[in-house]
């Protein structure tokens, strides 16, 4: 009985330590070496998915910043540091998100604290490993390509382009395999929903496979915007073509990823 009481007490303590409630978030940021007064902007895509809009703006104070708000489902956002050339992408969701800005290399900034952001960081590391061959090839042959272009040596240019194209195809296949393997093994991850949505943008997508992946997702993910988009797209792809339907004069446009 004492053990049960102790366990219950511990659970109460853990719950009471949480700073956020349902559908709330806190972004706790560190900005070491960044002067006071620098602006931090929290941005997200506009309704049309064509641009970014500011959701919140704060100032750096003593190397730190904090943002609070509400959000009903996970979504990609970015942090923009005043004067920085790049943005910090992350997943804003219910919970406590920690962002450590690297002022010398924004791309090396760290985001953690919630399940989806921890998964996003790990996933990016794995994809970077797969795509490293492309970066290595570009770095290794950059000077050779520039020299060939200046001297108009079409033989060298064509050889390098062919090698790059072959490598690009190889990396593309490996990346798709990595995406698929992730979606198959992470039904709780918001990234999986985005992967399935991306798969269905391909007209040659395996509908049965995509539907199986969608059905394996947690119910909460199915209710997000990507989840709803997947369900709608699957219905469209499975529906028989309307009898006597006429093809549109122009191809329809799509929004988002």
ABEGO torsion letter per residue (X at the ends): XAAAAAAAAAAAAAAAABABBBGBBBBBBBBBGBBBGBBBBBBBBBAAGABBBBABBBBBBGGBBBBBBBBABBBBBBBBBBGBABBBBBBBBBEBBBBBBBAABAAABBBBGBAAAAAAAAAAAAAAAAAAAAAAAAAAAAAAAAAAAAAGBAAAAAAAAAAAAAAAAAAAAAAAAAAAAAAAABAABAAAAAAAAAAAABAABBAAAAAAAAAABBAAAAABAAAAAAAAAAAAAABBBBBGBBBBABBBBBBEX
